[in-house]
Amino acid sequence: MKLFTENIYYHADIHQNHFDLPYLVMFHGFMGTGHVFDHLIPKLKKFCNPVTIDLAGHGQSGGSLEPERYNTEKLIADLASIFNRFRFSEMILYGYSMGGRLALQFALTHTDLLHSLILESTTAGIPEADLRSERRNQDQQRAKQIENDYLGFLNRWMQKPLFTAAKSKTKLQKTYRHEM
């Protein structure tokens, strides 16, 4: 389903809708989509209603040419608008990596919408100013690499241990390459 907010549309899948079960909303990490959770959905359906969302600029969700639209505050406002429309009675928010940081920020500002929070492989951010600056520079370099040579960047990204050590290495790489 497509949900519009502030000139960006978000793609979401509600994989099951049993009103007696809680809703587990899942945020993916950088370069991912909701499809990275596909292998978990059948098992999750036994005890919750899984919901996957492609975050702004990822997968089937739209993006923006305005860099400020990717500020955490704006993304959180977008997601709050979406969740208010869903009106889930009991919502658990799960975030992995980049999605975990966004989930944490969301939880801190919208406690009224959540029942609980699950974070995996994420941090609250980098507290040291010099390390934060270094990371910002690294992210800017990555952004330029993506703009100039997306496939080259993707091939280098796929060499990270997450993808090379995985049991289902080929399937996971295809998911991140969006070759479903």
N, C-alpha and C positions, 0 to 999 in steps of 0.2 A: 504494500500500500504506500501511496505517496502522501506526505503531510507537508503543507507549505507553512513557512513562518519567516517573516522579514526577508522576503525575496530569495529564500533558499528552500528547496524542497528536500525532504528527508525520506529515505526509503526505510520502511520497517516491515518486519514479518512477525505476526502473532501466530506462532506455530500451533497453538491450542488455546481454547477459551472455555475452560471449566471454571465456573464461578466459585466452586468450593475449594479451589487451589490458589495459592499465591502466584503472582506474576514475577518472573525473573527476567529483568531487562538487562541485556548484555551489551557492553561496549567493547569493541575490538581495539587492537593496538595500531600503531603507525603502519601504513601500507596495507592494512587489513580491511576486511568487510565483515558483515554478519555471517558470511559463509564459513569463516574460520571455525565457527561453532557447530557446523552441520553434523559432525560426528557425535556430538554430545546430545543433540536434540531428542532422539528416541528415548534415551535413558532419563533425561530430564522430565519428559512428559509424564513419567510415573508419579512425580510428586510436586510438579509445578507447571505453570504455563510459560514456556520459554518465549521470549520476545527478543529479536535481534534488530539492531538499528545500524545502518551504514552512517557513520559520522560525516559531517560536512566535508565535501571534497573527496570522499572515499566511495568506492563501489558505485551503487546506483543512486546515491544522493548527489544533489547538486553542489556546486561550489560558488565562489564569488571571485571576481577580479579585484575586489577591495580587500587588501590584507587585513585591515582592522576587523573584518567580519569573522576572522578566525581567533579573535581575542577570547580568552576563556569566559569572560563575563557575557559576551554575546552568544557564545555557544550554549552556555548554561541557560540563558533566557530562552533560546530556541527550544531546548530540551524541556524546560519547565512548561512552555506553551503546549508542546506535544503531550507531555504526561498529564496535564490538566484536561486535555481532550480525551485521553484514554480513560480517565477516571477509574483506574485500578483500585480495588478495595484494599489490597495488601501488596505492596511492591517491594521487591528485593532488587537492589541495583548491584550488578557485578561489573567490574572494570579490569581489563588486562592492560598493563604497561601504560601507554599514552591514554587509553580509555580509562584506566584506573585512576590516573591523576585527574581526569575530567570528572569521573564518578565521585572522587573524594571532594572536589570543589563543589560539585552539585549537592552532595549530602550536607556539607557545611552550611549551605545557603538555603536549602529546601528540606529541612528535617520533617516538615509536615507532610511531604509526599512519599516518604520512605518508611518502610518497616525495618529494613536492615540493609547493610552494605557489605559486599565481599570485594576485596582487592587482591590482585595477583600480580606479582612482578612489577611493582610500582613504588613510587616514593611520593612524598608530599612536595617534593621539589628540592632544589639545591640551595641550602642555607647560606653558603659562603659566596659573597659578591663576586670574587675573582673567578671562582669555578662556574658560577652562573653565566658570567660574561664569556668565558671560554666555551661553554656549551652553546650559548646563543650564536657565537661565531661558527661553531661546528655545524649547527643547524642551518645557518645561512649558506655555508659552503655546500651542504647537502641539497638545499633548495636549488642552488645554481646548477649542480650536477644533474638534478632531476630535469630542470628546464632545458639543459644543453644536450644531455645524453641519457634519456630515461631508461632505455634498455640496458645500457652500460651500468647505470646506477643499480638497477634491479638485479642484474647478474652479480654485482658485488655484494648487495644486500643479502642475496640468497646464499652467500658463503658464510653467513653468521652461524654459530653453533646451533641456534634454535632450529635452523632448517637442515643443516648437514647431519645432525645427530638424531633427528626424529626417526621413530620407527617407520612412519609412513611418509618418508622424506619426499618422494615424488608427488604424492597427493597434496601434501602441505605446500610444496613449492608451486604446484599448479593453482591451488586456491589463492595464494598470494599474488600470483601472476594473473589471476582472473581468467584462467583457461578452463573454467568449469566445463 
